[in-house]
């Protein structure tokens, strides 16, 4: 019996459908009842948005604390020899083609299955794919967001897969701080989020014009960020075609800043404020000696910033003002960052919702924290 090339292609497509392409299992995807296991296209990008209940997050809102480690799991069996994946975030609750997704983790090769030549044994509900880990950055805004898993398969048609999940990013640490930072009126600086790389797009028509991926090779993302896992068995290959604009979209930053030099983003006009609970800044400062157990590799404090803090800290994400509101520091990854200058014309000050970066003429009062006050507050919040 003779089969045409068209018939063979249709047969292969039917077999892949019977096997079940991969679906996101953890975090729980939105609109799970109508989620399709096929690739994304230019019409339903992003998140298969044209299907019914595409953004239904009933029972599918996963809480994720800043700095926490999360798992990425799948169901299905048509892993197409693996490939490369990304985990990205947007703060749009119902993303559109104009939404900007920022990459927090990239997996180059071996995703969603490692060391796999073809597909796993056919099972649309199979759990034989690998499980991966990624971290939520410590310096992005809290609140509701949309997390996207995207996948560029290694073997088969040149495709892009995309499932989306509703998540709520919390402050972590103390319950009080998590509750306060989750309020809609409380904002954190956006510059760290904006500096993350844009999610890579290819193989989806006018949503990625002229950009595709090479068959039988793991995709080497032009800008994967600094949180990257490599699980491929051969050298990855860059995308094909006109993908150059995506290579420079956003700067690479660590998903979790190193403990010895956790970076605090510089203030920007588009992102006008850092906030922590106002109660944190209410107690009167007191003077005691700094901790006698400094970090083995503390962040250096500039000599020209009085009372800059050095060593470990207890409340992740807390900010303090220094030098009459002209500088600030953050507790990041368990250590105080270096003191950073405020933007010209602004001051670190307290307003009704917390510690904020405000224009100097609007600052109600400046705040300076002593070592004793910060350590005391950190201890109380951590208890």
N, C-alpha and C positions, 0 to 999 in steps of 0.2 A: 504494500500500500504506500502511495506517495503522499507526502504532506508538503504543502507549500510553506515558504518561510513565514507567511502571514498566519497560517494555521498553527505553526509551531510557536509563534509569539503569543497567539491567543491561548494556546494550551498552557504555556509557561505562566501566563498571567492568572489563569484559572487555578493552577496548582498553587501558586503563591497565595491567592486569596483563600483557598481551602486551608492552607497551613496557618494563615493568620499572620499578617504583618504585626510589627511590634506596637504595643500600646503602653503608655505610661501607667504604672500601678502605684508608685509612691514618689512624690506626693499624689494624693488622689486628684485626678483631672476633673475639670469642670465639664458639665454636661455628659457624664460618663455613659448615660443611656443611649445617647446618639453619637458617641465618639466613633469616628471611622478609623480603620486600621490602614488606610491607604495614604499615599503621599499628599502633601499640600500642593496647591496650584495657585496661579495668579488670581483666580476668582475667590477662593476661600481663605487666602492669607489675610491675617494671621489666625492661628488657633482654630482652623476650620470654621470660620465665623459665620458662614452662610447656613449652617445646619440649625435645626430647631434646638432651643435650649443650650446654645453653644456656651453661654456664660452662666449657666445655672450652677451655683456653688452650694446648693443645699447639702449639708453634711460633708462638704468638700473644701473646708477652709482650714488649712494647716498652719498652726502657729510655729514660727521660727524665730528664735532669739538671735540678736546680733552676735556674731562670733561663734555661733553654734555649728556643729557638724551635722549634716543631713544626709539621708540616703536617697539614692536614685534606683528604683526598681522597675521592672517591665513584665508584661505578660505577652505571650505569643511565641512563635517559633521561626518565622521567616526573617532571620537576622542578616541575610545577604552577605555573609562573610565578615560581618562587623562593619567598621567604618569609623567615622569621627562624629562626636556629639558636642553640644554646648548647652550650658544652663544659663539662662538669661532672665532679666527682670525688667518689667515696666510698672509704673505706678498707675497706669490706666486700667480701670476695672473692666472695661469692655474695649479691648484694644482694636484699633483699626489699622489699615495699611500705612497710616501716617504716624502711628505710635513708634516710639524709640525704645527698643529693647537693649539693655546693657548686659554684657557678658560678665558673669561672676566665676565661671569655671569652664574649662575646655578639656575634652578628652580626645586625644589624637591617636586614632587606631584602637581596635579592640572594643568598640562600643556599637551595639549593646551586648556583644559577646566577644570574649577573648579567644584567640587561637582557634578560630572557627573558619573552615574553608568555605562551606556553603551555608545551608540552613540547619537548624536543629530538627529533631524528629517532629513531624507534623502534629501540632496541637495548638489551636487558637487560644487556649487558656493556659498554655505551658508556662512554667516558671524556671526554665532552664537557662535563661539569659543571666548574665552576671549582675551583681549589685555594685554600685559605685558610691563614693562619698564626695561631698563638696561642702564648703563652708560659706555661711552668710557673712559678708564683710562686716567689720565692726563700725564702720564710719558712714553708712548709708542711712537715709531717713527711715524712721519707723512708720508703721501703718499698713493698710491693706495694699496688696500689690498682685500682679499677675506674673507667675513664673512660667517660663517656656522651656521645654526640652526640644531641641532640634537635632536631627540626625541626617547625615549624608552617607548613604549605604556604600559599601566598598564594591560589591558585585551586583550586576544587573543594570536595569535602566537608570539613567542619571536622574535622581529624584532627591527631594528634600521632604523630610517628615517633621511634623510639629504638633505637639500636644501641649495644652496649657492648664495650669492649676492655680486656684486662688490661694494665696498665702497671706498671713498677717505677720509682719516683722515686728517683734517686740524688743524692748530694751534689754531684757535679760536682767541678771543681778537681782536687786531687791524688787519685791512685788510693788511697792509704792512707786518706784521710779518707772517700772514698766507701765503701770497704770497712767501715770502722769504724761509720759512721753507718747502714749497711744492716743491722747486727746487730739482732736482735729486742729485745735488752735496752736498746738506745740509743734515747732518745726526744727529740723536740724539742717545744717548747711548742705546744699545740693552739689557742691563742686566735686566732692569725692565720687559721687554717683555719676555725674556728668563726664568725669574723666575716664570712666571704664570704657573698654572697646565696645563698639556697636556689634550686635549680633550679626554673624555672617549669613548672607543669603546667596543662593545659587539654584539653578535648575527650575526656576519658577516664573518663566516668561518675563512679562513687563515689570515684575517686582524685583527682578535681578537681571536687567537687560544685558545680554552678551556674556553672562558669567555662568560657567558650568564646572563640573568636576570630572576628573579622569576616571575611567572605568578600571576596575581591578586594582585600585590603589587607595590607601587611606589618605584622606584630605589633610593637608597641612594648612591650618587656618592662617591667613595673612596676619591677623592680629589676635592671638588667642588670649591675651592678658598674661598675668604672671601666676595665676592659679591654674596649672596645667598638669594633666596626667598623660603619660605616653605608654600605650599598651600594644602598639603595632609590632608586627614581626619583621617589617621591612621599612625602609625609609619612606616617610610620607611625601606626598606630591602636592605642589601648590595648585590652586584652581586654574582653570583654563579660560582664556578670553579676557573680556574687559571687566576685571574685578578690582582694578587699581584703586578706585576711590574708597573701597572698603578697607584697604590695608592701613589707611591713615586715619580712620574714623575712631577717635577716642584714644587716649593714651593708656598704656598698660600700667595697672597698679596692683599690688598684692591684694588677694581676697582677705588675708589676715596679716596686718602689718607686723614685721618682726618686733619682738618684745624689746629689743635694745634701742629701737628708733622708730616707734610707731608714729606715723605721719599724721598730722592734722592738716586738713585742707585749708588753703588760704581763702579768706572771705572774698566774695565776688558780688557784683551788683545784682546778678540774677538770683543769688541765694543770700538774702539779707540777714540771716541770724542763726546763732547757736543757742539752744535752749536746754536748761535742766530745771528740775522743780525749784520753784521759788523758795520753798522751805529749806532747801539745802543751803541757801545763802542768808538765812535769817539769824543765825546765832552769832553772838559777838565773838570776834577773833580772840584767841589767847596764845601766848607764846610759850612753847616748850621746845626742847631739843628734838631734832629729827630722829627718825627711827634708827635704832642701833644695828638693824639687820638690813642693810641696803641690798639691792639686787646685785648679783654677781657682775652684771653688765648693765648698769643703770644708764639712762639717757643723760647726756651731759646737759647741764644748765648753763646758759650764757652768763658770763660774769657780770654783764652790765644790766641784768634784770634782777632787781632786789627780790629776795624771798622766793626765788624759783624753786620748785619742788623737785627732789631727786629720789629715785628708788621706787619701791612697790606701792601700789594703790589698791583699794578694795572695791570700789564701785565703778564698774565699767561704763564708760561714756560720760562720766561727770566732767564738767569744765570748771576752772577757777580763773579768776581775774588777778592780774599782777600789775604792779607799777602804775597805780592810779587808773586802771582800766586800759592801759596802752598795750598790754600783752595778755595772752591766755595760755593755759595748758589743758590737756585732756588726759584722763585715765584711759589708756588704750592697751589692751592685751596684758593687763595687770601691772603696768608701769606708767609713770608720768612721762609724757612726751617733752621734747624741748619746748621752751617758751617761744610762742609765735607772736609776731606783731599784729595788731589790728590794722585794718585797712585805713588809709588816710581819711581823716574826718569822722571816724567812728570810735566808739569806746565800748568796752565790756561793762555792762550795766544791768541793773535789776529793774524789770518792769512787772506788770501784773501777772504775767504767765511764767516768768522764769528769768534765767540769766541770758541776756540777749546782746547781740551786736547792734547798737543803735547809732544813729547820727549823734555826734557830740552834743549838738544843741538840744537834743531830745532826751539825753541821758539824765535820769532822775537822781541817781547816786551811784558812785563807783564802789566796787567791793574788792577787798583784798582778803585772802584766806591765809591763815597761819598753818603751819604743819599740824599743830595740835587739832585745830578745827577740822581740817580735812580728814585726818586719821580717825577722829572721833566720829564724824558723820559717816565715814565709810564703814566703821565698825557697827554703828547702830543700824545702818541700812542692810548690812550683810546678815545681821542676826535674825 
